[in-house]
Amino acid sequence: MEILEKLKQLEENILILKEIKNELSIEQIKEKKRFEWELRYGLFESIQIIIDISCKISSTYNLGNPKTYKECLELLSKFKYIEHELSKKLSSSVGLRNLLIHEYTTIDIEKLFGFLNFLDDFKSFAKQIKIVID
């Protein structure tokens, strides 16, 4: 999938995650497993898209040889593809992605729901990447 297609998917995911944030309470998510799955998968897929784009840009433009997903984001910051503060914020979401994959049974739903407050970071990423690849 090309970067622009991935950005489009990220923007669609952000809209859905905002709907979840605006339409559901934490209690509703805890009560209905389907809502929890929507939240988990929406966040996971969005973070994975950010990782995929970051690693693709790092590779395509020979920014370095990252050994971790966080290093892909750091390279984007170093070479001014995204702002440094945004890179730091998104790096913490890589940790969430790893938890969602490897520690899915121990996820605190309230903390997960709290990540919906950082959707603007995902949006900023998409905006900043669009500017540099156009």
Secondary structure, DSSP 4 states (H G I P E B T S, - for coil): --HHHHHHHHHHHHHHHHHHHHH--HHHHHH-HHHHHHHHHHHHHHHHHHHHHHHHHHHHTT----SSHHHHHHHHHHTTSS-HHHHHHHHHHHHHHHHHHH-GGG--HHHHHHGGGGHHHHHHHHHHHHHHH-
